């Protein structure tokens, strides 16, 4: 099969399209013909040498989410048939023509979505849902602050938080992205191109979903309401913090870390089941939730896709297609 491979850490030029062995499904696995895959910030960081694949996943083939059709399966699979449209999360290897996934971790593609659209769903929707509900315990009437709100996760988190009854505030360094987010339900947009968001949050928030990291940490603590929750998904601006911990104790705050990639099979299977039970119906309503796709690239143009992500030039998700 063809796959995107990087043999060394470096810039987008280290990515190549080459032939590699096709994986074989185990007794309860699906072999999926990948039609499209999402590009995520983790893929960029891995290419640079800063985020190696977890044990058991391809070390040199990136890709954390995919959508396609079941082409073959192990003898003990009971839940799927050849030709079924599925999508899912993996620890790596999704930027290839084929991927193997356990049947319990596969998710049926909602009928309203194309496979290109479905490729933008797993990472963003499961991350946002987990951050807001499982980690953040969002309740109706609460206020949520989403950093980098124009990202794939951010654009989904707006939609989910609004359906859960929250008021949604978002930050971005790009005014145009904030305007686009208003159409998704954003209540207040904060342009951080000229400085911190701290003074613009005039009423404390109950939950923050943060991907910025160290430089935003003190301001995050400052704008959280008593018993607020800071859910940290990344640290794009750096991992180091030098600030007073007093607000955590005084306001009884919670600082919660979360990452999808390193979760084991049981957790991924539970997330797949929760998606089917809780999120899938929202794709079929009169006002459905939807992935926001800002750009689509051929898999052969993988270097250009990485450059677009590094430039923060895209609103929403970047999708890669096999053409």
N, C-alpha and C positions, 0 to 999 in steps of 0.2 A: 504494500500500500504506500501511498504518498503521505508524508508528514512534514510539518515544520520542525526543524532541528536546529539547536544551537550547540555547538561543540565547545564554546568558550564564552566567558563573560565579556560583554562589550556593548557596542552600540547596535542599532538595528541591522547593520551590515553583517552581523554574525549569524543572522537567521537565514537558513536555506531550506529549500523544498527538495526532499530527496526520498528515495525508496527505503523503506524499513520493513521488517517482518510484520505481518498481520497478526494481531493477538488472537488467541483461541479461547472460547468461552468455557468456563468450568461447568459443573453439573447444574448449578442454579443461576448461571449467568446468561446475559443477552449479548450477542455481537451486534452492534448498531452501526449501520451505514450512516456516517455523519454527513448531513447536508449543509449545516451551518453551525458556527460556534461563536460564542462571545469572546471578546478581548477584555481582559481585566487588568487593573493596575498591578496585581500580583504577577501577571505574565511579564510585564515590563521590569519589575524589580527582580524577578528570577533571571531574566536575560542579562541584567547588569551584574548578577552574581550575589545578590543580597537576599534571596528567598528560595533556597533549594527545595525541591519536591520532597514530600514526606516519604518515609520508607515504604517500599512496595509500589511506588508510582514511577513512571519514566522520568529519569533525571534530565533528559535532553529534549523532551517533547513537551512544550507548554500546553496550556489550555485547561480551564476548570469547568467549563459548561458546554453543552452541545444540544443539538436537536437533529433527529433523523428517523430512520425506520429500522425495525428489527429485521436483520438479515439471516441470523442463525441463532440457535439457543442450545443450552445444555439439556440433557435428557430429563432432568428433574424440574424444569420450569413448568409452572402451572398457570401463571397469571397473564401470560402474553401469548401472542400468535405472530407468525412471520408477517411482516408488512405493517404491524402496528406502529403508529407514530409516537415516539417517546422523546423525552428530554431529561436532563439530569445533571448532577454535580459529580465531579471526579477530582482526585487529588493531583491530576496532571494527565497529559496525553490526549486532550480533546481536540487539539489542532492537528488532526490526522483524519484519513478517510474512514477509519474504523476505530471504535472504542468498545471495551468490554465493561459491563456494569452488572452488578447483582440485580436480580429481578425485583427485589424489595426496594431498591434505591431508584428505580426508573419511575418516571412520572408521565402519565398520559398527556399528550399535547391537547390543550383545549381546542375543540372543533373550530372556534372562531379565529384561530391563529394560523398563519403560515409557518413553515419550518424556520424561515429567517426570523420571524418575530419570536418564535418559541426559543430560539437560541439566546435571546436577550433576557429570558425569564429566570432561569434557576438561581443564578448567583445573586442578582439584584433582589428578587422577590423573597427568597429564603433568608437572605441576610437582613433585609429591612424588617420582615415579619418577626424574625427571631430577636432582633435588637429592640423593637418596639414592644412586643408582647411578652416573650419569655424572659428576656433580660431586663427590659425596662418596665414591664408590668403596667403598660399604659391603660388608663381608665378614661372613660368618656368625661369631657369637660376639662381635661388637663391641657397644659401648654407644652408643646414640643419644639425644640430648636434643632434644626438639621444643618450641619456644616457641609459645604460643597454641595449645595442643594441641587445644582444642575447636573450632577453626576448620575450614573445609572442607578445606584442605590438611592440617591437623594430624590430623584424624580418618582421612583416607586414609593419611597417612604412617605412622600406628600400624600399620595393617593390612599395608601393604607391608613395613615393617621387620621385623615379626614373621615374615612368610613368608620373609624373607631370612635369618632366624636371629639377629636382633639382640635385645638387651635394650633396652626403650624406656622412657625417662623423659620426662615432659611437665610443662610449667608452664601455669598459668592463674590468673587473679585470681578465678575463680568455682569454689568447691568442688564445686558440683553438676555442673559440666562435667567435672571430674576424675573424679567417680564414674561418669558416663556413659561416659567413655573407658576405664574398666577393663573394660567389657563388650566393647570392641574389641581388648583385649590389652595395654593399658597396664600396665607393671610397677610403676612408681612415679609418683605424682602429687605435684606441688609447688605448694602454694597460695602465690602471690606477692602476695596482697592486702595482706599486712602487711610485705612487704620483699623483699629479693633472694633468688634461688634458690641463691646461691653456697654457703652453709653446708649446704644440704640435699643437695647433690651430694657425697656422701662418698667415692665412687670416681670417678676421672676418666673422662670420656667420650671416645669416638673421633670422633664426628661431632656437630655441632650444626646444626640447621636453624633459622635465626633470621629473624624478621620484626620484631623490636623495634628494632634499630639502636643508635644511639649510647649511650644510657644503660646498655645491657646489655653493651657491647663488652668492657670490662675484666673483668667477671665471666665472660663467655664464655671469654676467654683463660685465665683462672685455672683453670677446671674442665676444660679440654681436656687429654687425655693427650699425652705426647710424640708428635709426628707426627700430631696430630689435625687435623681439617678443620672449619672454620667456613664453612658455606654460607649466604650472606646473600640473602634473598629480598625484603627490604623494611626499612623503618625507621619503623614506626608511632609510635615514641616519640621520633623525631627523628634526623637524619642526622649530627650533629656529635659528635666524639669528642675527649676530652682525657685521654690515659692513656699509660702507658709501653708502648713496643713491644718491650721486652725479652723477654717470654714468647714472642713469635713467633720470635725468633732462637734463644733458649735451648732451646725445646722443638721447634724446627723445624716450626712450625705452618703451615698453609695457610689463607688467608682468600680465599674464592671468592665472587664476585658472580654472580648469575643473575637473569634476567628473561625471561618468555615473550613478552610483547607485541611486542617489537621484533625478534623473530627473523624471518628471511627465509623465502621459500617452500621452499627446500631443507631447512632445519632443521625446519620444521613438517611437511613430507612425511616426513622421516626419523622424527620422533616418532610420526606416525600409523602408520607401518610397524612401529615398535617396539612400539607399543601392541597392534597386531593380533597380532604374533608372541609377545610376552612376557606382556602383561597380560590380553588377552581370555580366554585359557583359565581364568584365576582366577575369572572370573564364573560359570563352569559347574561348579565343584567342589562337593562335599558341604557345604563350609564356605566359601561364596564371599566374595570381597571385594565391597564395596558402597559406593555413595555414601551419606553420612549427610545427609538433608534435614531441617532443623529447622523450616522454614517455607515455605509456598507462597503467592504472591500473584498476583492477576490483573494482567496488564500495565497495566491502567487504574489500579491501585493502586500504581504505581511509587514515588510519594513516600513512602508508608507503608513500603514495602520498604526504601528508603534509610534512613529513620529507624530501622528495626529494626537494620540493619547498623551504623549509627553508634552505637547504644546498646549494641552487643555483647550483644544480647538473645537471640541465636539460637545454638543448638548445631549445628555443621555448616553446611550450605549453605542459601542462600536461592534458591528457584527462582521464576521468573516464567512464568505461563501465558498463552497467548492463549485466551480463553474466549468 
